[in-house]
């Protein structure tokens, strides 16, 4: 019986693996070229495929929204640079879901040798030995991996959720809070759990109008 090769990938909290790559926007050095910015590094299985085309059209139309959040996009597949260029030019001619004349200005990495894909565990033999799965790595301004998402080849990504995660991470970092299920900007947030009996008692008896507790371990701050 043939033994499957283990797939390695960086974990949440790890330094994002560094690389130099040729892209549709010229050579990039990661993470040096992106210091101080949030980055969404994502892989797709192949150029000229339907699901990937819908994803790139969506990401491209949202690029300015992400840039307003100090977030840059970097795409990747194991196709050649010339295939990338031809595909992105074809995308400009397509119309789907209200999107047309879509130009992709963020870099798309040529990864024929799978060097970047293997560093990030994007090639998973259970799905394909020749294509990257739909991986998403959200990386913070200190080049730390903060979120990892994996989708199978057949399933397109939820881009509203990817943006929501960036917003939630930025909120958590700026205000030292956590975000509850289905949190959206403007919703109440969770304050750190009380670390002592005294703090727990104070919170439950607090008359702070900006905070309320369901129990000692579960307190919210109003937004």
C-alpha positions, 0 to 999 in steps of 0.5 A: 500500500502506497504511503501518503506524504504528509502535508506541512503548513504554517499554523496560526500564530506562526511566522508566515513562510517567506518567499520570492516569486514571479507574479503578474505584477512583477517580482515580489518578496514576501513578507518584506514587500508587505510590512505593516499591511494585512495580507490575504494570500490565497491559492486556486487550482488552475487558470481557465476553470469556472469556479476560479474565474468567479472567485477572481472576478469577486476578489478583483471587484472587492480589492478596493474594499480590502485596501481600505482595510490596509489589506493586500491580496496575493493569488497563486496557482501552479500555472505559468505566468503566460497562462495567468496573463492570458486568463486575466485578459479573458476575465476582462471580457466576461460578465457574471453576477453583475460584474463585467470589465473586471481587471485584476490588479493584484499579483498572481504568483507563478508557482510551477515548481510548487515551491510556495504551495508546498511551504503553505501546504496548498497541495494536498494529495487527497485532492490533487497532486498537480493542483493547489486546493482553495487555501486562504491565509490571512496574515497580519502586519507583523507577518504572523498567520492569523487565520487559515481556511481550506476549501475543496476544489469544487466549492467557491469561497465566501468572500463576505466571510473573508472580509468579516474575518479581517474586520474581526481580527482588526477589531480584536487587536485594536480594542483587546476584545473578542467577537461573538458568533456572526459578529459584524461591525457595530455589534457588541463585543466580548471583553476578556474573561475575568481572571480572578474571583474579585474581578468576576464579582466586580463585573457582575455588580458593575453599573457600567452602562457600556458593559453587561454580563450574562454570567461572570465569564461572559461579559459584553461591551456595547458598541 
